Amino acid sequence: MLRRTPRGLTAAATATVALLSLSGTASASAPAPALPQARVFMVNPVQSSGDQTLTDGKDGADAVPASAYATASLRNLDGSGGLSGKWAYVRSDTGASAKTADAGSYTRADDQFEQVMAYFWVNEAQEYLQGLGFGSELPGANNRAQAVRINQWGADNSFFTDKKAEIRFGKGGVDDAEDAEVIVHEYGHAVHNAQVPGFGTSPEAGAIGEAFGDYLAVEVGAHADSTYGWPRNADLACVADWDSVTYSAAPHCLRRIDGNKVYADRVGEVHADGEIWSRALFDIRGALGARTADRIIVNAQFGFAPDTSFRDAALTTIATAQRMYGTGAADAVRNAFKARQIPGIQ
């Protein structure tokens, strides 16, 4: 769940197809039809531009520069003409449903833009996990079509609900589905719940869930920047730079994943306490590199209990690193958790 206070602490590949001759043999090959193109934000306008003075402007198209948008392929669609596909589908929405044929023309002034953003970034997040081996050499991590509702919550908040296994994005200020890091944060909850049904039933497990959502949001955005050659002109460790312009001081952040909190700094609020765990994840990434770190981090979560403690989750992650990559990786993971002063980590 994404919660906010004024301090911002709560809250395409080209395929080919065979052309068959009358005899039924493959006689030639030709490019598959071009994938639908969509206009999306390069993660978010503040991050890509570095302009901390941007404001919502009541959803006005002219509130952000044209340079904040990129054109990207909508992949894994089912051919229905709507935003429905292998890894994501928009179940309901505000205003008319987006059409893939028009996805390259929407701007943030259009309700359909948020629908396109949600589809694109949920798909992007699952493709990132697939690229790490989840769903092939490793167990799938939410490798299903994720249901998404846009602006059905009716408030400036977003959340994943395990009752319907769907993500709901809110509106108000910068509408939540305009910021890729908000979208992927909520997708992180869906991943956790798919790995461990009902995950987050204790305060520390809830904090781990919020931390993973923040970390995954940063990681998927960074991967997209690298893949597509998009600019990043804001601090990598800052989460939801664009969404937070209405409730945080510049430089705008909902939360950070590079803070200095330790276990003794817990306050009993899952978003605030999650900054302890997310810093450990960020340090693991720094020590091992993104791909190795993320394979360990996500794979370890299959072994978490719904009510896990920081200690037990850390020990499981260390053991996973040892099993997957050996003592050197396990030591790097252990050091990251020791630096957060998590009890029982020696």
MARTIMI-31056 format. One line per field, with one value per residue: residue number from 0; x, y, z of N, C-alpha, C in turn. Coordinates in steps of 0.1 Angstrom, whole numbers, always signed. Example, Ala and Ser with C-alpha at 12.3 -4.5 7.8 and 13.67 -1.06 7.14 Angstrom:
<atoms>
pos: [0  1]
nc1: [+132  +128]
nc2: [-57  -22]
nc3: [+78  +71]
cac1: [+123  +137]
cac2: [-45  -11]
cac3: [+78  +71]
cc1: [+132  +129]
cc2: [-33  +0]
cc3: [+78  +79]
</atoms>
This chain:
<atoms>
pos: [0  1  2  3  4  5  6  7  8  9  10  11  12  13  14  15  16  17  18  19  20  21  22  23  24  25  26  27  28  29  30  31  32  33  34  35  36  37  38  39  40  41  42  43  44  45  46  47  48  49  50  51  52  53  54  55  56  57  58  59  60  61  62  63  64  65  66  67  68  69  70  71  72  73  74  75  76  77  78  79  80  81  82  83  84  85  86  87  88  89  90  91  92  93  94  95  96  97  98  99  100  101  102  103  104  105  106  107  108  109  110  111  112  113  114  115  116  117  118  119  120  121  122  123  124  125  126  127  128  129  130  131  132  133  134  135  136  137  138  139  140  141  142  143  144  145  146  147  148  149  150  151  152  153  154  155  156  157  158  159  160  161  162  163  164  165  166  167  168  169  170  171  172  173  174  175  176  177  178  179  180  181  182  183  184  185  186  187  188  189  190  191  192  193  194  195  196  197  198  199  200  201  202  203  204  205  206  207  208  209  210  211  212  213  214  215  216  217  218  219  220  221  222  223  224  225  226  227  228  229  230  231  232  233  234  235  236  237  238  239  240  241  242  243  244  245  246  247  248  249  250  251  252  253  254  255  256  257  258  259  260  261  262  263  264  265  266  267  268  269  270  271  272  273  274  275  276  277  278  279  280  281  282  283  284  285  286  287  288  289  290  291  292  293  294  295  296  297  298  299  300  301  302  303  304  305  306  307  308  309  310  311  312  313  314  315  316  317  318  319  320  321  322  323  324  325  326  327  328  329  330  331  332  333  334  335  336  337  338  339  340  341  342  343  344  345]
nc1: [+8  +4  +10  +6  +18  +22  +50  +56  +63  +46  +21  +113  +108  +116  +97  +94  +73  +63  +54  +32  +33  +11  +15  +19  +44  +70  +76  +87  +97  +85  +84  +67  +35  +38  +43  +18  +23  +30  +26  +44  +56  +90  +98  +93  +83  +98  +121  +132  +137  +149  +139  +128  +108  +84  +49  +16  -5  -33  -38  -30  -20  +1  +17  +39  +69  +71  +93  +94  +81  +81  +81  +70  +69  +40  +39  +31  +3  -31  -44  -69  -75  -77  -63  -51  -35  -8  +6  -7  -38  -62  -88  -110  -119  -115  -135  -135  -124  -90  -77  -55  -48  -48  -29  -5  -11  -22  -21  -11  -33  -54  -76  -71  -43  -32  -41  -27  -1  -2  -6  +17  +39  +34  +36  +63  +76  +71  +83  +109  +114  +111  +133  +153  +151  +129  +102  +112  +141  +139  +113  +81  +72  +46  +38  +15  -15  -20  -45  -57  -70  -80  -81  -103  -104  -109  -95  -64  -45  -30  -32  -26  -49  -54  -78  -91  -69  -59  -47  -52  -53  -51  -63  -57  -39  -9  -20  -19  -11  +4  +30  +57  +71  +53  +34  +50  +58  +33  +29  +50  +39  +19  +36  +49  +26  +19  +40  +41  +12  -10  +10  +26  +15  +24  +39  +66  +69  +51  +65  +87  +74  +66  +92  +103  +86  +93  +120  +119  +105  +124  +144  +133  +127  +153  +164  +148  +156  +182  +178  +163  +177  +170  +171  +183  +179  +176  +180  +188  +180  +157  +123  +94  +94  +78  +51  +52  +54  +34  +33  +58  +89  +113  +144  +120  +106  +89  +97  +130  +156  +181  +187  +197  +187  +184  +178  +169  +156  +130  +96  +71  +55  +47  +56  +76  +93  +100  +121  +144  +148  +148  +171  +190  +186  +193  +220  +229  +225  +244  +267  +268  +258  +231  +217  +225  +220  +192  +182  +188  +174  +146  +142  +147  +124  +104  +107  +99  +78  +43  +41  +67  +97  +122  +146  +143  +137  +160  +179  +170  +174  +202  +209  +198  +215  +239  +233  +228  +249  +272  +298  +309  +289  +270  +282  +283  +256  +250  +265  +252  +228  +237  +247  +224  +218  +203  +188  +204  +220  +250]
nc2: [-12  +23  +50  +83  +112  +147  +146  +125  +100  +79  +62  -41  -71  -83  -106  -135  -151  -181  -184  -204  -226  -239  -266  -270  -266  -247  -218  -192  -164  -137  -105  -102  -86  -52  -42  -26  +9  +30  +60  +68  +77  +82  +65  +86  +121  +139  +124  +118  +144  +159  +182  +197  +215  +209  +206  +193  +206  +203  +179  +188  +188  +204  +207  +192  +187  +178  +163  +145  +123  +90  +69  +36  +1  -19  -48  -84  -84  -95  -92  -82  -56  -40  -31  -57  -86  -110  -107  -86  -69  -43  -40  -24  +11  +47  +68  +64  +32  +26  +23  +2  +9  +37  +43  +56  +83  +94  +117  +129  +144  +129  +103  +78  +76  +69  +43  +31  +35  +19  -7  -9  -7  -27  -49  -45  -49  -76  -88  -81  -97  -122  -121  -125  -151  -161  -181  -198  -211  -207  -207  -193  -159  -144  -148  -144  -131  -99  -83  -50  -20  +13  +43  +36  +36  +61  +79  +96  +73  +41  +5  -30  -57  -87  -101  -100  -102  -80  -49  -16  +17  +51  +85  +121  +150  +144  +119  +85  +64  +77  +76  +56  +43  +42  +25  +1  -4  -11  -34  -50  -58  -75  -95  -105  -116  -135  -152  -159  -166  -143  -128  -106  -103  -96  -68  -65  -81  -68  -44  -53  -60  -35  -24  -41  -35  -7  -11  -28  -11  +10  -6  -18  +6  +16  -5  -2  +23  +18  -2  +11  +34  +57  +90  +96  +118  +124  +114  +80  +64  +76  +73  +75  +102  +119  +115  +124  +152  +168  +165  +165  +181  +196  +180  +159  +131  +101  +80  +69  +46  +44  +52  +57  +42  +19  -12  -6  +18  +15  +23  +13  +16  +5  +16  +35  +19  +1  +13  +5  -22  -19  -4  -24  -42  -25  -22  -48  -51  -31  -45  -69  -65  -58  -79  -104  -98  -94  -118  -134  -120  -120  -148  -157  -149  -168  -185  -171  -167  -158  -141  -133  -123  -96  -108  -136  -135  -123  -143  -163  -151  -149  -176  -184  -170  -183  -209  -204  -189  -192  -188  -162  -145  -149  -138  -111  -105  -111  -91  -68  -69  -70  -44  -30  -36  -58  -81  -111  -116  -125]
nc3: [+0  -7  +12  +24  +40  +49  +51  +36  +43  +50  +42  -281  -291  -324  -342  -362  -387  -401  -435  -451  -478  -504  -502  -476  -465  -451  -468  -468  -448  -428  -413  -382  -375  -366  -333  -311  -304  -277  -258  -231  -198  -191  -168  -146  -149  -133  -126  -151  -162  -142  -132  -105  -100  -113  -113  -106  -120  -123  -138  -163  -197  -205  -182  -180  -198  -233  -237  -216  -222  -238  -266  -267  -272  -267  -253  -253  -256  -260  -284  -284  -288  -266  -234  -224  -216  -215  -190  -177  -172  -177  -157  -150  -153  -152  -171  -208  -220  -228  -261  -279  -304  -302  -284  -286  -287  -264  -237  -204  -198  -205  -194  -203  -205  -180  -178  -199  -189  -166  -177  -193  -174  -155  -171  -178  -154  -148  -170  -163  -141  -153  -169  -151  -146  -133  -135  -153  -150  -123  -98  -109  -103  -95  -121  -140  -154  -143  -126  -128  -116  -123  -108  -92  -66  -56  -40  -30  -30  -33  -37  -32  -32  -16  -16  -40  -56  -70  -82  -72  -83  -72  -73  -74  -66  -82  -102  -93  -111  -129  -123  -127  -107  -85  -96  -100  -73  -61  -76  -65  -41  -51  -62  -38  -25  -43  -41  -13  +0  +16  +27  +51  +76  +101  +119  +112  +89  +73  +70  +56  +32  +22  +19  -1  -22  -27  -33  -56  -73  -78  -90  -113  -127  -131  -146  -169  -178  -185  -205  -225  -230  -217  -201  -168  -143  -117  -82  -79  -57  -47  -43  -63  -74  -89  -82  -56  -56  -46  -19  -7  +1  -22  -29  -44  -28  -21  -4  +6  -4  +6  +31  +66  +87  +114  +130  +156  +153  +146  +144  +144  +122  +91  +66  +72  +88  +69  +55  +67  +59  +31  +27  +33  +12  -10  -4  -8  -35  -43  -36  -50  -75  -97  -110  -98  -71  -72  -81  -58  -38  -46  -49  -23  -10  -14  +7  +30  +59  +63  +84  +89  +107  +108  +114  +108  +81  +71  +77  +61  +36  +35  +36  +12  -6  -1  -10  -38  -48  -33  -7  -7  -18  +2  +24  +17  +17  +43  +56  +48  +62  +88  +90  +93  +118  +125  +148  +157  +135  +126]
cac1: [+0  +11  +4  +13  +16  +30  +64  +58  +69  +36  +14  +104  +116  +110  +94  +91  +63  +65  +44  +31  +29  -1  +18  +20  +58  +74  +83  +93  +94  +83  +83  +53  +30  +44  +36  +12  +32  +23  +33  +46  +66  +103  +97  +84  +89  +109  +133  +139  +141  +157  +132  +121  +97  +72  +37  +5  -13  -46  -37  -29  -10  +13  +24  +52  +74  +70  +105  +92  +74  +88  +72  +75  +60  +31  +42  +23  -11  -39  -50  -83  -76  -76  -51  -53  -24  -2  +10  -15  -50  -69  -101  -120  -111  -123  -135  -135  -112  -79  -75  -41  -45  -46  -21  +6  -15  -27  -12  -15  -46  -64  -77  -65  -29  -29  -44  -16  +10  -3  -3  +31  +49  +32  +43  +77  +81  +71  +94  +122  +115  +113  +147  +161  +150  +117  +93  +120  +150  +134  +98  +75  +69  +34  +38  +1  -21  -23  -57  -55  -81  -75  -90  -116  -103  -115  -87  -50  -38  -31  -30  -29  -58  -53  -91  -93  -56  -58  -40  -60  -45  -60  -61  -56  -26  -5  -27  -8  -6  +13  +44  +60  +76  +41  +29  +58  +57  +22  +32  +58  +30  +13  +46  +50  +15  +19  +51  +36  -2  -13  +22  +25  +5  +30  +45  +79  +66  +45  +76  +95  +66  +68  +105  +105  +79  +101  +132  +115  +102  +137  +152  +127  +129  +167  +166  +142  +164  +194  +174  +158  +186  +163  +179  +179  +185  +173  +187  +183  +174  +145  +111  +82  +97  +67  +39  +54  +56  +24  +34  +72  +98  +123  +141  +108  +107  +80  +107  +143  +161  +195  +187  +207  +179  +188  +166  +165  +149  +116  +85  +58  +47  +54  +63  +88  +102  +105  +134  +155  +150  +151  +185  +198  +185  +201  +234  +232  +227  +257  +278  +267  +253  +216  +211  +227  +212  +177  +179  +188  +163  +133  +141  +146  +111  +96  +109  +94  +65  +35  +44  +82  +104  +134  +157  +141  +138  +174  +186  +166  +181  +216  +210  +196  +227  +249  +229  +228  +262  +284  +301  +312  +276  +263  +289  +278  +242  +250  +271  +241  +218  +245  +248  +211  +218  +192  +192  +207  +228  +264]
cac2: [+0  +35  +59  +96  +123  +158  +142  +115  +88  +68  +59  -52  -79  -86  -120  -139  -161  -188  -184  -218  -228  -248  -280  -270  -265  -233  -213  -180  -158  -123  -99  -102  -73  -43  -41  -12  +18  +37  +71  +66  +85  +75  +63  +97  +134  +145  +116  +119  +157  +165  +194  +196  +225  +205  +204  +185  +214  +197  +170  +195  +182  +213  +207  +185  +189  +167  +154  +136  +111  +82  +59  +23  -10  -26  -62  -94  -81  -107  -90  -78  -42  -33  -33  -70  -94  -122  -104  -76  -64  -33  -46  -13  +23  +59  +72  +53  +23  +29  +14  +1  +17  +51  +44  +65  +97  +99  +125  +128  +150  +118  +92  +66  +76  +62  +29  +27  +34  +8  -19  -10  -9  -40  -59  -43  -55  -91  -91  -80  -109  -133  -120  -130  -165  -165  -186  -207  -219  -205  -206  -181  -149  -137  -149  -145  -118  -91  -74  -36  -10  +26  +54  +31  +37  +74  +87  +96  +62  +29  -7  -44  -64  -101  -107  -101  -103  -69  -36  -4  +30  +62  +98  +132  +155  +136  +106  +75  +56  +85  +74  +42  +37  +38  +13  -11  -6  -20  -47  -57  -65  -87  -105  -111  -124  -147  -161  -163  -161  -136  -122  -93  -104  -90  -55  -66  -86  -56  -35  -60  -59  -21  -22  -47  -27  +4  -15  -32  +1  +16  -15  -19  +18  +16  -14  +4  +34  +12  -9  +20  +45  +69  +97  +97  +131  +125  +104  +66  +59  +83  +66  +82  +116  +127  +114  +131  +167  +176  +163  +165  +192  +193  +171  +152  +116  +95  +75  +66  +32  +45  +59  +52  +36  +6  -19  +2  +30  +11  +32  +5  +20  -3  +23  +40  +8  -6  +19  -3  -34  -15  -1  -36  -46  -16  -25  -61  -47  -25  -54  -81  -62  -59  -92  -114  -94  -96  -133  -138  -113  -125  -162  -159  -146  -180  -191  -163  -170  -147  -132  -133  -112  -92  -118  -148  -132  -120  -156  -170  -145  -153  -190  -185  -165  -193  -220  -200  -183  -195  -181  -148  -138  -150  -129  -98  -104  -110  -77  -58  -70  -66  -30  -25  -41  -67  -91  -125  -117  -124]
cac3: [+0  -7  +21  +24  +50  +43  +51  +25  +49  +50  +30  -285  -300  -337  -344  -376  -388  -414  -445  -456  -492  -505  -498  -462  -461  -449  -480  -466  -435  -429  -399  -376  -375  -357  -320  -309  -298  -266  -252  -216  -191  -189  -153  -143  -154  -125  -127  -164  -165  -131  -129  -92  -100  -120  -105  -113  -129  -125  -149  -176  -206  -206  -169  -181  -212  -242  -236  -205  -228  -248  -273  -265  -276  -258  -255  -247  -257  -265  -297  -283  -290  -253  -225  -219  -221  -208  -177  -171  -179  -170  -154  -151  -154  -152  -185  -218  -220  -238  -272  -282  -316  -299  -272  -289  -288  -252  -228  -191  -196  -208  -184  -209  -203  -168  -181  -207  -180  -157  -184  -197  -163  -149  -180  -177  -141  -149  -179  -156  -133  -162  -174  -140  -146  -126  -145  -162  -142  -110  -98  -113  -92  -100  -136  -144  -158  -131  -127  -124  -117  -124  -102  -86  -51  -53  -31  -34  -24  -41  -28  -37  -23  -19  -17  -55  -63  -80  -78  -74  -83  -68  -80  -65  -69  -94  -102  -89  -122  -138  -118  -128  -94  -77  -102  -97  -59  -58  -82  -56  -32  -58  -62  -25  -22  -51  -35  +0  +1  +28  +33  +57  +88  +113  +116  +105  +76  +66  +66  +45  +20  +17  +14  -14  -32  -30  -40  -70  -81  -82  -98  -126  -134  -135  -157  -181  -183  -192  -217  -236  -231  -212  -191  -153  -138  -103  -74  -81  -44  -44  -48  -67  -74  -95  -74  -43  -57  -39  -5  -1  -3  -31  -40  -40  -27  -12  +5  +0  -1  +10  +44  +76  +98  +119  +137  +168  +148  +143  +151  +144  +110  +81  +55  +78  +92  +57  +51  +73  +51  +17  +26  +32  -2  -18  -2  -14  -49  -45  -34  -59  -88  -97  -114  -88  -59  -73  -81  -44  -30  -49  -46  -9  -5  -14  +20  +41  +64  +62  +95  +92  +113  +101  +117  +101  +66  +68  +77  +49  +24  +36  +32  -3  -13  +0  -19  -52  -53  -24  +6  -9  -19  +15  +33  +13  +21  +58  +60  +46  +73  +100  +90  +98  +132  +127  +158  +154  +123  +130]
cc1: [+9  +4  +12  +9  +23  +45  +67  +64  +59  +28  +20  +111  +109  +109  +92  +81  +65  +52  +43  +26  +16  +2  +20  +34  +61  +82  +90  +90  +93  +81  +68  +48  +36  +36  +30  +22  +24  +32  +33  +56  +78  +105  +88  +91  +99  +122  +140  +144  +150  +150  +123  +110  +85  +61  +26  -3  -26  -47  -35  -17  +3  +20  +37  +56  +72  +82  +104  +86  +84  +78  +78  +65  +52  +32  +32  +8  -18  -46  -64  -85  -76  -64  -53  -42  -19  +1  +2  -28  -57  -84  -112  -112  -121  -123  -136  -122  -102  -80  -60  -38  -43  -36  -9  +2  -20  -16  -18  -29  -58  -64  -71  -50  -25  -31  -32  -3  +10  +0  +12  +41  +46  +38  +58  +83  +81  +81  +108  +124  +117  +127  +157  +160  +137  +106  +99  +129  +146  +119  +93  +71  +58  +34  +24  -4  -26  -35  -53  -67  -75  -85  -103  -116  -110  -108  -72  -43  -39  -28  -32  -38  -57  -67  -95  -81  -55  -52  -50  -52  -55  -56  -61  -41  -21  -12  -16  -3  +1  +28  +47  +64  +64  +35  +37  +58  +45  +23  +40  +49  +23  +23  +48  +38  +14  +29  +46  +22  -4  -1  +20  +16  +11  +36  +58  +78  +60  +55  +85  +87  +67  +82  +108  +98  +87  +114  +129  +112  +114  +144  +146  +128  +143  +170  +160  +150  +176  +190  +170  +167  +179  +172  +174  +186  +180  +179  +180  +175  +161  +133  +100  +84  +85  +55  +40  +56  +46  +25  +48  +79  +108  +136  +130  +110  +95  +87  +120  +147  +176  +197  +196  +199  +185  +176  +161  +156  +134  +106  +72  +50  +54  +61  +77  +98  +108  +118  +146  +158  +154  +166  +194  +197  +193  +216  +238  +234  +240  +269  +279  +263  +238  +211  +213  +220  +198  +173  +178  +176  +150  +132  +140  +132  +101  +96  +105  +81  +57  +37  +59  +87  +116  +145  +155  +142  +153  +182  +183  +173  +196  +218  +207  +208  +237  +246  +231  +242  +274  +287  +303  +299  +269  +269  +284  +264  +242  +255  +260  +232  +225  +246  +236  +209  +206  +196  +194  +215  +242  +273]
cc2: [+12  +45  +72  +104  +135  +155  +132  +102  +76  +68  +47  -60  -81  -101  -122  -150  -168  -187  -197  -218  -237  -262  -281  -269  -250  -228  -200  -175  -144  -117  -100  -88  -64  -42  -27  -4  +27  +49  +69  +76  +76  +74  +74  +110  +140  +137  +118  +133  +163  +178  +192  +206  +221  +203  +197  +193  +209  +188  +176  +189  +191  +215  +200  +187  +176  +158  +144  +122  +103  +74  +46  +13  -16  -41  -71  -92  -94  -104  -85  -63  -33  -36  -46  -79  -105  -119  -93  -73  -54  -37  -35  +0  +35  +64  +61  +45  +27  +18  +13  +8  +31  +53  +53  +80  +102  +107  +124  +135  +140  +107  +80  +65  +68  +47  +23  +25  +22  -5  -20  -14  -22  -51  -58  -50  -70  -95  -90  -93  -121  -133  -125  -145  -170  -169  -196  -216  -218  -205  -193  -172  -140  -137  -153  -131  -111  -82  -60  -28  +4  +36  +49  +32  +51  +82  +87  +86  +50  +17  -19  -50  -79  -108  -109  -102  -92  -57  -25  +9  +41  +74  +109  +137  +149  +122  +95  +67  +64  +82  +60  +35  +34  +25  +0  -14  -15  -33  -56  -64  -77  -98  -113  -120  -136  -157  -167  -158  -155  -130  -108  -92  -99  -77  -56  -72  -76  -47  -40  -59  -45  -18  -28  -40  -14  +0  -20  -21  +8  +7  -16  -6  +20  +7  -8  +15  +29  +5  +0  +32  +58  +76  +96  +108  +134  +113  +90  +61  +65  +76  +76  +97  +124  +127  +123  +146  +174  +174  +162  +177  +187  +190  +161  +137  +112  +88  +73  +52  +33  +52  +51  +45  +22  +0  -12  +14  +27  +20  +25  +9  +13  +4  +29  +29  +0  +0  +12  -15  -29  -10  -13  -42  -38  -19  -39  -59  -40  -34  -65  -77  -65  -73  -103  -111  -97  -110  -138  -133  -119  -140  -165  -158  -158  -187  -183  -169  -157  -136  -131  -121  -108  -103  -130  -146  -129  -134  -164  -165  -149  -167  -192  -180  -176  -205  -216  -196  -186  -185  -166  -140  -138  -140  -114  -95  -102  -96  -66  -58  -67  -51  -23  -30  -50  -78  -104  -127  -114  -126]
cc3: [+0  +2  +22  +36  +43  +43  +41  +30  +50  +37  +24  -296  -313  -339  -358  -376  -401  -423  -452  -471  -493  -501  -484  -457  -459  -461  -478  -452  -436  -415  -395  -376  -364  -344  -318  -301  -288  -262  -237  -211  -189  -174  -148  -147  -146  -126  -141  -168  -155  -127  -116  -91  -107  -110  -113  -123  -133  -137  -163  -184  -206  -193  -170  -196  -220  -241  -225  -210  -237  -255  -272  -269  -265  -261  -248  -247  -262  -278  -296  -287  -278  -246  -217  -225  -212  -193  -170  -179  -170  -169  -155  -149  -153  -167  -195  -217  -231  -249  -276  -295  -314  -288  -274  -289  -275  -244  -214  -188  -199  -198  -190  -207  -191  -170  -189  -198  -172  -165  -188  -186  -156  -158  -179  -165  -142  -159  -173  -148  -142  -167  -163  -138  -138  -136  -154  -153  -127  -110  -103  -101  -98  -115  -141  -149  -146  -134  -121  -126  -115  -118  -96  -71  -47  -43  -35  -26  -34  -32  -37  -27  -26  -20  -32  -63  -73  -73  -81  -73  -81  -76  -69  -65  -82  -93  -101  -101  -132  -134  -119  -115  -84  -83  -98  -82  -56  -64  -73  -46  -38  -59  -49  -22  -30  -46  -22  +2  +15  +35  +39  +69  +101  +109  +108  +91  +67  +61  +55  +32  +14  +12  +1  -25  -36  -38  -54  -79  -87  -92  -112  -134  -139  -147  -170  -187  -191  -205  -228  -238  -227  -202  -177  -147  -124  -95  -76  -69  -40  -51  -51  -66  -79  -87  -62  -44  -49  -24  +1  -7  -13  -24  -35  -39  -18  -1  -2  +4  +3  +23  +54  +88  +101  +126  +149  +165  +145  +151  +150  +132  +99  +70  +61  +82  +80  +52  +57  +63  +37  +16  +26  +18  -12  -17  -8  -29  -52  -44  -45  -73  -89  -100  -103  -75  -61  -75  -67  -37  -33  -46  -32  -4  -6  -1  +32  +46  +63  +73  +99  +100  +105  +102  +108  +86  +62  +67  +65  +36  +24  +31  +17  -11  -13  -10  -34  -57  -44  -13  +4  -10  -5  +25  +30  +18  +37  +62  +58  +57  +86  +101  +95  +112  +135  +137  +152  +141  +127  +118]
</atoms>
